[in-house]
């Protein structure tokens, strides 16, 4: 390691600490302002030219909004339509009728496990927020248990979505590692499912049951009312004619099914196939969410056209702050990436004499934590270890790809877009968000690594 590497690592550490202090202590800045201030400070401290620094901030914010913003906005619209039509209440009633309070987290984890196969973490969370809020509101009305009902049913969803996002193809992270290491998609997927199950159980229902009684988290009432309106006498009587469970489930899962179709097509169809191109278009998150909104408008008809237009417009107001904070997180991430903090992490890790599986997890974890991007962690770790994988025929490459994916999940914090999405959606403080998404993803990452090391003791697949 060089003195420059040490300076970059110190700058990244100080930046994250400063970000937290600006938000939780005086002057208690809005997270967007704190992110922008820290981004500029980190860029200046690393010697970035001023024009390059501003390009990184603007480009990082724009890139993040481009990848996440449209999907979050369309998800909010879909959630509003589902709530107004009564789908959210129908699903919440079905889960509550069929599952005891103790089994609710397991049911929620199961739903998120399926949804999370084709969906990005942020997309899956947006799609499932109406269900989370609907079930939690029902629990509150029943006055069962103590603590936060939203954490109780939300943590299992976060755990399942995170595990799927980092461990199982066709998510971009695992697919990138597979392509770089030139290994097998099918074997990696099987290993990923095996490793994900215990990780979801421990980080989801088990940890959720432990932490929920110790928290009082409740989202902003306007957001709860949007996704899960209360059934009281002030509501229009016709609103109480709830749609059938089958139609409600189909409408809610339509985007997930389109994305899953694309995922299956990527595995089964040749790359040049016209059908694969069509599935790729229909399964793109923006296209899938847009079609989901249109389907909900046509199939559910939650109101007259003018009412639906007003409802869709109102659905965007509660998420405006969330989108801007996510954009700020993207700016911070891009500054750290352009300052080459990742290279400093790689140089440090090269001096460690570790098992390739453990080294892949560690490099991916350090890169992800420092840059705020799981993709950066996976790309960096896979690129570094690709020559080793090619030279060592005894190395289980699917497990190496899985190990790298698990490492990228560790300690999702203030420079990750997903952290801010969870924090703002659930109305959490920084500490509360750390106890939920940061700890949950850390448990998933560590359990995933343990499973990788255990699976490495068995004969390789194929």
Helices and strands as residue ranges (DSSP letters): H 3-24, H 31-45, H 50-64, I 65-69, H 70-85, H 87-98, H 101-118, H 121-142, H 149-167, H 172-181, H 185-201, I 202-206, H 207-212, H 221-227, G 237-240, H 245-268, H 274-283, H 285-300, H 305-317, H 320-338, H 341-350, H 356-371, H 374-391, H 397-407, H 417-426, H 430-433, I 434-438, H 439-455
